[in-house]
Amino acid sequence: MLKVSRLKETIDGSGLKKTFIAEKLGISYQGYLKKENGINDFTATEISILKDLLKLSNKEVSEIFL
């Protein structure tokens, strides 16, 4: 289950813009916001891209997305 607050905190701390992240995920900004807010789920591919973009460890990925 997505931990929305942990994800937002991690993204805010990364300095990356959400529009940039959405572009790297290949989705619209609105689509990204729906995923970030837990309305829609991130795919495994999107989680992998976020892991690389945000430089997350496997433990952090588990804490945020599982």
N, C-alpha and C positions, 0 to 999 in steps of 0.2 A: 504494500500500500504506500502510495506517494506521501511523503512528509513535506507538505507544501511550504511550511515556514522554514524548514532546513534547506530546501532547494532555493527559495528566494534569498535567504541569507548568504548562501554559497555564491549565487549569481551576483548579488550586490557586491560582495567582497572581491569578485574576480575583476571588476572594472569593465567587463564586456557589456555592450549594449544588447538589449533584448532583441532588437531588430537584426543585429548581426547574428545572434544565436539562431533566430528563426530562419534566416537565410542559409546558414550552415546546415540546418536540419532539413532544408528543402520544403518548408511550410510557410504559410503566411504568418504575419505578426499576430493576427487575431487567433489563428489556429494554435500558435505557440502559447498565447495567454490562456486559452482554454485548457491546454495540457498543464501549464504551470499552476493553474488554480484547481487542478484535480477534476475538471469536468470531463476531459478526455484523457486516455492513457498514453504515455510515451511508448513507442515501439522499442524492441530490443536494439534495433539499429540506431534509433535516436538516442537511447541511453548510452550506447557505445560512443557516439559522436560527442555527447555531453561530457562523458568521462574524459575524453581527450581534450576538449576545449577548456574544461574547468580544472584539468589536471587532478582528477579524483583518484583516490586509491580504491581497490576493490571493496575494502571495508566501508568507505564513504558511500560508494554506489549502493551497497546493501542497506546502509542506514537510511538513505534517501528514498530509494525506489522499491525496496522489498519490505 
